Amino acid sequence: MAGYFELVDAPDGGYRIRMLDGAGSLMAVSVTFPTKRAAVAGIAQAREIAGTGLVRDRSAGGQVAPAGSLTRMNRRATGGASRGTTLSGGSLAAGKRARAHH
């Protein structure tokens, strides 16, 4: 089964998105969105990033990846198109806030 998104109330007001895998394990939590409409737009952006986003390895160990995935990672890093947005720190960053980090 594929994973899914949950729209939840944020503790400080607004809404957050939780991304869960098919077994229901938490994969990521978004930033706080002010409205449900903004949160739904954040889900759309997260889907795009997950499908086309560049992988940037900023870990201390460098680019260590499972066999077969490093080739794609290097190809995307050198010649692929990037929207300048990444999934990092366990958060799904969306919109202006994501772009502000780069």
ZALO-440952 format. One line per 5 residues: number of its first residue (from 1); their letters; for each residue y, z, x of C-alpha. Coordinates in nm, 2 decimals. Each point is the difference from the previous one (the first is absolute). Layout:
residues N
NUM) A) Y Z X  ...
END
This chain:
residues 102
1) MAGYF) 0.00 0.00 0.00  0.35 -0.08 0.12  0.26 0.27 0.06  0.28 0.07 -0.24  0.36 0.13 -0.03
6) ELVDA) 0.10 0.31 -0.19  0.36 0.05 -0.12  0.08 0.38 0.01  0.30 0.22 -0.05  0.17 0.10 0.33
11) PDGGY) 0.06 0.37 0.04  0.37 -0.05 0.06  0.05 -0.25 -0.29  -0.08 -0.37 -0.02  -0.34 -0.15 0.06
16) RIRML) -0.24 -0.06 0.28  -0.29 -0.23 0.04  -0.34 0.11 0.13  -0.24 -0.26 0.14  -0.37 0.10 -0.03
21) DGAGS) -0.31 -0.17 0.12  -0.28 -0.10 -0.23  -0.16 0.35 0.04  0.33 0.17 -0.10  0.09 0.12 0.35
26) LMAVS) 0.37 0.01 0.07  0.11 -0.28 0.24  0.38 0.02 -0.02  0.29 0.15 -0.18  0.33 -0.18 -0.06
31) VTFPT) 0.36 0.10 0.04  0.17 0.13 -0.32  0.12 -0.27 -0.24  0.28 0.09 -0.24  -0.15 -0.19 -0.30
36) KRAAV) -0.34 -0.12 -0.12  0.13 -0.36 0.02  0.08 0.06 0.37  -0.34 0.15 0.06  -0.17 -0.30 -0.16
41) AGIAQ) 0.20 -0.23 0.22  -0.11 0.22 0.30  -0.36 -0.06 -0.10  0.06 -0.38 0.00  0.15 0.03 0.34
46) AREIA) -0.28 0.21 0.13  -0.25 -0.26 -0.12  0.19 -0.27 0.19  0.02 0.20 0.32  -0.37 0.09 -0.02
51) GTGLV) -0.09 -0.37 -0.04  0.24 -0.15 0.25  0.15 0.27 0.21  0.00 0.01 0.37  -0.20 0.28 0.17
56) RDRSA) 0.21 0.19 0.25  -0.20 0.24 0.21  0.25 0.27 0.11  -0.27 0.26 0.09  -0.02 0.16 0.34
61) GGQVA) -0.32 -0.19 0.08  0.14 -0.35 -0.05  -0.19 -0.28 -0.18  -0.35 0.13 -0.04  -0.16 -0.16 -0.31
66) PAGSL) -0.35 -0.06 -0.13  -0.18 -0.31 0.12  0.13 -0.31 -0.16  0.33 0.14 -0.13  0.19 0.00 0.33
71) TRMNR) 0.01 -0.38 0.02  0.17 -0.02 -0.34  0.23 0.28 0.10  0.11 -0.18 0.32  0.04 -0.33 -0.18
76) RATGG) 0.22 0.16 -0.27  0.20 0.18 0.26  0.07 -0.31 0.21  0.02 -0.29 -0.24  -0.02 0.13 -0.36
81) ASRGT) 0.28 0.04 -0.24  0.12 0.35 -0.06  0.22 0.14 -0.27  0.10 0.29 0.24  -0.17 0.27 -0.22
86) TLSGG) -0.29 0.22 0.10  -0.22 0.26 -0.15  0.04 0.30 0.22  -0.03 0.37 0.00  -0.22 0.00 -0.31
91) SLAAG) 0.28 -0.11 -0.22  0.05 -0.32 -0.20  0.36 -0.08 0.08  0.18 -0.24 -0.24  0.33 -0.18 -0.02
96) KRARA) 0.30 0.09 0.20  -0.14 0.32 0.13  -0.29 -0.18 0.17  0.24 -0.25 0.16  0.23 0.27 0.12
101) HH) -0.27 0.14 0.23  -0.01 -0.32 0.21
END
